[in-house]
């Protein structure tokens, strides 16, 4: 019986190691044909229903087809919660930072114009800190990430309606190599 248990663990360990193809249906953004070899992987993911390339090679953040080109995270009114689709994008940014230790990013938090200046600075900081926390959960070093809170000071678009406010409630990832 001990021999059987030992062989079971050996076989389980051997078949569980090495490159694996992750299945579809991953929460937030299904991964398709994504090879996980523990290196600077390449493959595809689906985010917001769109198939996107993934590579963590140096400079991949400049490839418009790569999921890493998505660098704006949007938030609901009065919230710092990250949506599942944006969480999927941030997972890839965190992995990129983890695999490229000399890369760094500035997370800029923003709000719409509603609320006091003090409240908006605090909310924008919470949004940026939420992004930073998710990046570090994926292996990025906190030394690679700088957080800045702009509040309502740098709107993405001008306007005083929901469509403008929606685009101004955001955190932006700004890479510096």
C-alpha positions as CSV (number, residue, x, y, z in Angstrom):
1,X,0.0,0.0,0.0
2,X,2.8,2.4,0.9
3,X,4.4,1.7,-2.5
4,X,1.2,2.6,-4.3
5,X,0.9,5.9,-2.4
6,X,4.5,6.7,-3.1
7,X,4.1,6.0,-6.9
8,X,0.9,8.1,-6.9
9,X,2.7,11.2,-5.5
10,X,5.7,10.7,-7.9
11,X,3.4,10.4,-10.9
12,X,1.3,13.3,-9.8
13,X,4.3,15.5,-9.2
14,X,5.9,14.5,-12.6
15,X,2.7,15.2,-14.6
16,X,2.0,18.4,-12.7
17,X,5.3,20.1,-13.5
18,X,6.7,21.8,-16.6
19,X,4.8,23.7,-19.2
20,X,1.0,23.4,-19.0
21,X,-1.7,24.8,-21.1
22,X,-4.2,26.6,-18.8
23,X,-7.8,25.8,-19.5
24,X,-10.5,28.1,-20.8
25,X,-13.0,29.5,-18.3
26,X,-10.5,31.2,-15.9
27,X,-12.5,33.8,-14.0
28,X,-12.5,37.3,-15.4
29,X,-10.8,36.5,-18.7
30,X,-10.5,33.1,-20.2
31,X,-7.1,32.1,-21.2
32,X,-6.7,30.4,-24.6
33,X,-3.6,28.5,-25.6
34,X,-1.6,30.2,-22.9
35,X,1.6,28.3,-22.2
36,X,2.9,28.6,-18.6
37,X,6.5,27.5,-18.6
38,X,7.6,29.8,-15.8
39,X,9.5,32.0,-18.3
40,X,8.5,35.1,-20.3
41,X,5.5,33.4,-21.7
42,X,3.6,34.0,-24.9
43,X,0.1,33.2,-25.9
44,X,-3.3,34.7,-26.0
45,X,-6.0,35.7,-23.5
46,X,-9.6,36.9,-23.9
47,X,-10.3,40.2,-22.2
48,X,-13.7,42.0,-22.6
49,X,-14.6,39.3,-25.2
50,X,-11.6,40.1,-27.4
51,X,-8.7,37.8,-28.0
52,X,-5.4,39.6,-27.1
53,X,-1.7,38.6,-27.4
54,X,0.4,38.1,-24.3
55,X,4.1,38.3,-24.0
56,X,6.3,39.4,-21.1
57,X,9.4,40.1,-23.1
58,X,11.1,43.4,-22.5
59,X,9.3,46.0,-24.6
60,X,6.1,44.0,-24.9
61,X,4.3,47.0,-23.2
62,X,4.8,48.9,-26.5
63,X,3.0,46.3,-28.7
64,X,-0.5,47.5,-29.4
65,X,-1.7,44.0,-29.9
66,X,-0.5,42.9,-26.5
67,X,-2.8,43.0,-23.5
68,X,-0.2,45.1,-21.7
69,X,-1.1,48.0,-24.0
70,X,-4.3,48.3,-21.9
71,X,-3.1,50.8,-19.2
72,X,-6.2,52.5,-18.0
73,X,-8.4,51.0,-15.3
74,X,-11.9,52.4,-14.9
75,X,-13.9,52.6,-11.7
76,X,-17.5,52.9,-10.7
77,X,-18.7,56.0,-8.9
78,X,-17.3,56.4,-5.4
79,X,-15.5,53.1,-5.7
80,X,-11.9,51.7,-5.7
81,X,-13.0,48.1,-6.6
82,X,-11.4,46.7,-9.7
83,X,-13.6,44.9,-12.2
84,X,-12.9,41.3,-13.2
85,X,-11.8,42.3,-16.7
86,X,-9.5,45.0,-15.4
87,X,-8.2,42.5,-12.8
88,X,-7.3,40.2,-15.6
89,X,-5.3,43.0,-17.4
90,X,-3.6,43.9,-14.1
91,X,-2.5,40.3,-13.5
92,X,-0.6,40.5,-16.8
93,X,1.0,43.8,-15.8
94,X,2.0,42.4,-12.5
95,X,3.6,39.3,-14.1
96,X,5.4,41.6,-16.6
97,X,6.9,43.6,-13.7
98,X,7.8,40.4,-11.8
99,X,9.7,39.0,-14.9
100,X,11.3,42.4,-15.7
101,X,12.8,43.6,-12.5
102,X,14.3,46.7,-14.0
103,X,10.9,47.9,-15.3
104,X,8.9,50.4,-13.2
105,X,5.5,51.9,-13.3
106,X,3.7,54.9,-11.9
107,X,0.1,54.3,-11.0
108,X,-1.8,57.6,-11.3
109,X,-5.2,57.8,-9.5
110,X,-8.0,60.0,-10.8
111,X,-11.6,60.9,-10.0
112,X,-14.4,62.8,-11.6
113,X,-15.2,66.4,-10.6
114,X,-17.8,65.6,-8.0
115,X,-16.9,65.7,-4.4
116,X,-14.5,67.9,-2.4
117,X,-10.9,68.3,-3.4
118,X,-9.8,66.4,-0.2
119,X,-12.2,63.6,-0.8
120,X,-11.2,63.2,-4.4
121,X,-7.5,63.1,-3.5
122,X,-8.2,60.3,-1.0
123,X,-10.4,58.3,-3.4
124,X,-7.9,58.6,-6.2
125,X,-5.2,57.3,-3.8
126,X,-7.4,54.3,-2.8
127,X,-7.9,53.5,-6.5
128,X,-4.2,53.7,-7.2
129,X,-3.4,51.6,-4.1
130,X,-5.9,49.0,-5.2
131,X,-4.0,48.7,-8.5
132,X,-0.7,48.6,-6.8
133,X,-1.9,45.8,-4.4
134,X,-3.0,43.6,-7.3
135,X,0.3,44.2,-9.1
136,X,2.3,43.1,-6.1
137,X,0.0,40.0,-5.6
138,X,1.3,39.0,-9.0
139,X,4.9,39.2,-8.0
140,X,5.8,42.8,-8.8
141,X,8.0,44.4,-6.2
142,X,6.6,47.4,-4.4
143,X,9.9,49.2,-5.2
144,X,8.9,49.0,-8.9
145,X,5.6,50.9,-8.3
146,X,5.0,54.6,-7.4
147,X,1.5,55.8,-6.6
148,X,0.4,59.3,-7.3
149,X,-3.1,60.7,-6.5
150,X,-4.3,63.5,-8.8
151,X,-7.9,63.5,-7.7
152,X,-9.9,65.6,-10.1
153,X,-7.0,67.7,-11.2
154,X,-6.2,65.9,-14.5
155,X,-9.4,64.9,-16.3
156,X,-9.2,62.6,-19.3
157,X,-12.1,64.5,-20.9
158,X,-13.9,67.7,-20.1
159,X,-17.5,67.6,-19.4
160,X,-20.2,67.6,-16.7
161,X,-22.2,64.5,-17.5
162,X,-22.0,60.8,-16.8
163,X,-20.1,60.0,-20.0
164,X,-17.3,62.4,-19.1
165,X,-17.3,61.4,-15.4
166,X,-17.1,57.7,-16.4
167,X,-13.9,58.3,-18.3
168,X,-12.3,60.4,-15.5
169,X,-12.8,57.8,-12.8
170,X,-9.6,55.9,-13.5
171,X,-6.1,54.8,-12.6
172,X,-3.4,54.9,-15.3
173,X,-0.3,52.9,-15.6
174,X,2.7,54.9,-16.8
175,X,5.8,52.9,-17.5
176,X,9.3,54.2,-17.2
177,X,12.0,51.8,-18.3
